Amino acid sequence: MSNYKYKYLFGPVPSRRLGISLGVDLVPHKICSLNCVYCECGRTTKLTIERDEYVPIDKVMSELQHFLEPHPKLDYITYSGSGEPTLNSGIGTITQFIKNNFPDYKLALLTNGTLFYLPSIRKEINDVDIILPSLDAASDAVFKKVNRPLPKLKIHVVIDGLVELRKEFAGKLWLEIFIIPGLNDTDEEINLLRKAIHRIRPDEIQLNTLDRPGTDDWVQSASKETLIKIAEKLDWKTEIIANFQKREQLASYSTDIESALLQTIKRRPCTVDDLSAALGLHPNEINKYIEALLEREQIRSVVMERGIFFRLVEDEL
């Protein structure tokens, strides 16, 4: 399997919530309905809610067939990657392919949750085992500041879509809220989020905050104390996922990849895209190692004109 080059699959990667996860990337970088200030994938290059077969589903299914035939150990196959996966009009076909041919594997969908007002999308993803949508705001003013949506997207429509999804979807629904100090942590916004949560009725809330550089360098992390207070105010089953199991303790964490990444950065500071091109790995996979190295303070980030660069801390001593 190591000689086979995958274009639409990445990993398996150590996921903070899903264990050992095989990523399936259904849109090119970076096609999305939002342009969130904290996104680790960078700025959205095509802001849209128009669905299309952005990557060929027959080739995605061919790669899945090749990867899954030996029955590798996975906790989940996860739709995620470089943009919003539900924008791909073939997501339902791919889901049925996996369920029909590899029924032992669980499917997860990481989504910004903006398109569930469309009944067709809710139907297409109904056989996924777990959906992890985001909801970072419950007012249009904060929605615009945090998520920078396509102008025609309104937050009440997004929330209504999530309410309908919960009515129809029999699997697990974990709703992620990403807290950005000064934007969506006010009493007013948290109260609106609480009301939205009680309408949506997810299985649990997952509170998150910045743990590596986002799209905009002014974005700061919320403190653990702040997240605990917000969790209490939401009055729902809530997990704080900002403090998560160290990635290097997960079975799919490769010290060889980490070593190659460090050697590459040692030669010159690199962006995630630079490292992806140099090592032949998907940017999402690179991000998992970047997070671990930042946490251990072996590297640091520097914002430059071309983007966020990473350099070795030891080079500065």
C-alpha positions in Angstrom: 0.0 0.0 0.0 2.9 2.3 0.6 3.8 2.7 -3.1 0.2 3.7 -4.0 -0.2 7.5 -4.2 -3.5 8.7 -2.8 -4.9 12.1 -3.9 -8.2 12.2 -2.0 -7.4 10.1 1.1 -5.0 11.1 3.8 -3.7 9.5 7.0 -4.7 7.6 8.9 -4.2 10.5 11.3 -4.4 10.7 15.0 -7.7 12.6 15.7 -8.4 14.3 19.0 -12.0 13.1 18.9 -12.1 10.1 16.6 -9.0 8.1 17.4 -7.4 6.6 14.3 -9.1 8.3 11.4 -8.8 7.9 7.6 -9.5 11.3 6.0 -11.5 11.6 2.8 -11.1 15.0 1.1 -14.1 15.8 -1.1 -13.3 19.4 -2.2 -10.1 21.2 -3.4 -8.4 23.7 -1.2 -10.1 25.8 -0.1 -13.7 25.7 -1.2 -16.1 26.5 1.6 -19.3 28.3 2.6 -17.4 30.0 5.4 -14.1 31.8 5.8 -13.6 31.3 9.5 -11.0 33.5 11.3 -9.6 30.4 13.1 -9.4 27.8 10.3 -6.2 25.8 10.3 -6.6 25.2 6.5 -6.1 28.9 5.8 -8.3 31.4 4.0 -11.2 30.3 1.8 -10.3 30.8 -1.9 -13.8 30.1 -3.2 -16.7 31.1 -1.0 -19.8 29.3 -2.2 -22.9 27.3 -1.3 -23.1 25.8 -4.8 -22.8 22.0 -4.8 -20.8 20.2 -7.5 -18.7 17.1 -8.0 -15.6 19.1 -7.0 -13.5 16.0 -7.0 -14.4 12.9 -9.1 -16.3 10.5 -6.9 -15.3 7.5 -9.1 -11.6 8.1 -8.3 -12.4 8.6 -4.6 -14.2 5.3 -4.5 -11.3 3.6 -6.4 -8.8 4.9 -3.7 -11.1 3.8 -0.9 -11.4 0.3 -2.5 -7.6 0.0 -2.7 -7.0 1.3 0.9 -9.8 -0.6 2.6 -9.4 -4.0 0.9 -6.6 -5.2 3.3 -9.0 -4.2 6.2 -6.7 -1.8 8.0 -7.4 -1.0 11.7 -9.4 2.3 11.8 -11.7 3.9 14.3 -13.4 6.0 11.6 -13.4 7.0 8.0 -13.9 10.7 8.1 -15.2 13.2 5.6 -13.0 16.3 6.3 -10.1 18.0 4.6 -9.6 21.2 2.7 -13.1 22.7 2.7 -16.7 21.9 3.3 -17.4 18.2 2.4 -21.1 18.5 2.0 -20.5 20.8 -1.0 -19.6 17.7 -3.0 -22.7 16.5 -4.7 -21.4 12.9 -4.6 -21.1 12.5 -0.9 -24.2 10.3 -0.7 -22.9 8.0 -3.5 -19.6 7.6 -1.7 -21.4 6.9 1.6 -23.4 4.1 0.1 -20.3 2.7 -1.6 -18.6 2.4 1.8 -21.6 1.1 3.6 -22.3 -1.6 0.9 -18.7 -2.7 0.5 -17.0 -2.1 3.8 -19.9 -2.2 6.4 -17.5 -2.8 9.3 -16.2 0.7 9.2 -17.8 3.7 10.9 -18.3 6.9 9.0 -17.9 10.4 10.5 -18.6 13.8 8.9 -16.8 16.9 10.0 -18.8 19.8 8.7 -19.4 23.5 9.3 -23.1 22.7 9.5 -24.3 25.5 7.2 -26.0 23.4 4.5 -28.4 21.2 6.5 -31.3 23.5 5.6 -31.3 21.5 2.3 -33.4 18.3 2.7 -31.3 16.7 -0.1 -28.1 16.9 2.0 -29.8 15.7 5.1 -31.0 12.6 3.1 -27.6 12.0 1.6 -25.7 11.8 4.9 -28.4 10.0 6.8 -26.3 6.7 6.9 -23.2 8.4 8.4 -22.6 7.1 12.0 -21.6 10.4 13.6 -21.9 14.1 12.5 -19.7 16.8 14.0 -21.1 20.1 12.9 -19.9 23.5 14.1 -22.0 26.3 15.6 -19.8 29.3 16.7 -22.5 31.9 16.8 -26.3 32.4 17.2 -26.5 36.0 16.1 -25.9 37.2 12.5 -23.5 39.9 13.8 -21.2 37.5 15.5 -21.6 34.9 12.7 -20.2 37.5 10.3 -17.3 38.3 12.5 -16.2 34.7 13.4 -17.3 32.7 10.4 -17.4 35.3 7.6 -20.0 33.4 5.7 -21.2 33.9 2.1 -23.5 36.9 2.5 -26.7 35.1 1.7 -26.2 32.7 4.6 -28.1 33.7 7.7 -27.5 32.1 11.1 -31.2 31.4 11.8 -31.4 29.4 8.6 -28.3 27.4 9.7 -29.8 26.8 13.1 -33.1 25.7 11.7 -31.2 23.3 9.4 -29.5 21.7 12.4 -32.8 21.4 14.2 -34.2 19.5 11.2 -31.1 17.3 11.0 -31.5 16.2 14.6 -35.1 15.2 13.9 -34.2 13.0 11.0 -30.7 11.7 11.9 -30.5 8.6 14.0 -26.7 8.6 14.6 -24.6 10.6 17.0 -24.6 14.4 16.8 -21.7 16.2 18.5 -21.9 20.0 18.1 -18.6 21.9 18.3 -18.4 25.5 19.5 -15.1 27.3 18.9 -14.7 30.1 21.4 -12.8 33.2 20.4 -12.3 35.7 23.3 -14.0 39.1 22.6 -16.3 37.7 19.9 -18.5 34.8 20.9 -17.8 34.6 24.7 -20.1 37.5 25.8 -23.1 36.7 28.1 -25.5 37.8 25.3 -24.0 35.5 22.7 -23.6 32.5 25.1 -27.3 32.9 26.1 -28.3 32.8 22.4 -26.1 29.8 21.8 -27.7 28.1 24.8 -31.2 28.6 23.3 -30.0 27.3 20.0 -28.5 24.2 21.6 -31.7 23.4 23.5 -33.6 23.6 20.1 -31.0 21.4 18.3 -30.7 18.8 21.1 -27.3 17.3 20.1 -25.9 14.3 22.0 -23.2 16.6 23.4 -21.5 19.9 23.0 -17.7 20.1 22.4 -16.1 23.3 23.4 -12.9 24.2 21.6 -10.4 27.1 21.2 -7.2 27.9 19.4 -4.3 25.5 19.9 -2.3 26.5 16.8 -2.2 29.6 14.5 -5.4 30.2 12.7 -6.2 32.2 9.5 -6.0 35.5 11.3 -3.0 36.1 13.6 -5.0 38.3 16.1 -7.2 35.3 17.2 -6.4 34.3 20.8 -7.1 31.2 22.8 -9.7 31.1 25.5 -8.5 30.1 29.0 -9.6 26.8 30.5 -11.4 28.7 33.2 -13.4 30.6 30.6 -14.4 27.4 28.8 -15.5 25.9 32.1 -17.7 28.9 32.9 -19.2 28.8 29.3 -19.9 25.1 29.7 -21.9 25.7 32.8 -23.9 28.5 31.2 -24.8 26.3 28.2 -26.7 23.9 30.5 -26.1 20.9 28.3 -23.8 17.9 28.3 -20.5 19.5 27.4 -17.0 18.3 26.9 -14.0 20.7 26.7 -11.8 19.3 24.0 -9.1 21.9 24.0 -7.2 19.8 26.5 -6.9 16.6 24.6 -4.8 13.4 24.6 -1.3 14.1 23.3 -1.2 13.1 19.7 2.1 11.3 20.0 0.4 8.9 22.4 -2.0 7.7 19.7 -1.3 4.6 17.8 -1.2 6.3 14.3 1.3 8.9 15.3 4.5 8.4 13.2 7.8 9.4 14.7 9.3 9.0 11.2 7.0 11.6 9.8 7.7 13.9 12.8 11.5 13.5 12.2 11.2 14.2 8.5 9.1 17.3 9.2 11.7 18.6 11.7 14.5 18.0 9.3 12.7 19.9 6.6 12.0 22.9 8.9 15.6 22.8 10.1 16.8 23.6 6.5 14.4 26.6 6.2 11.2 27.9 7.7 8.1 26.3 6.0 4.4 26.8 5.8 2.0 23.8 6.0 1.7 23.9 2.2 5.5 23.8 1.9 5.7 20.8 4.1 2.9 19.1 2.3 4.6 19.5 -1.0 8.0 18.4 0.4 6.8 15.3 2.2 4.0 14.3 -0.1 1.4 14.4 2.8 -2.0 16.0 2.9 -2.0 19.4 4.7 -4.4 18.0 7.3 -2.0 15.3 8.2 0.8 17.8 8.4 -1.3 19.9 10.8 -1.5 17.0 13.3 2.2 16.9 13.7 2.5 20.7 13.8 0.1 20.8 16.7 2.1 18.3 18.7 5.4 20.1 18.0 4.0 23.4 18.9 2.7 22.0 22.1 6.1 20.6 23.0 7.7 24.0 22.0 10.0 22.4 19.5 8.8 24.8 16.8 7.1 28.2 16.8 5.0 30.0 14.2 5.9 33.3 12.5 3.4 35.3 10.5 4.9 36.5 7.2 3.5 38.0 4.0 3.1 34.5 2.3 1.4 33.0 5.4 2.2 31.3 8.7 5.7 29.8 8.7 7.1 27.3 11.2 10.7 27.3 12.4 12.8 25.3 15.0 13.0 26.9 18.4 16.5 25.6 18.8 17.7 27.7 15.9 16.9 30.8 17.9 18.8 29.8 21.0 
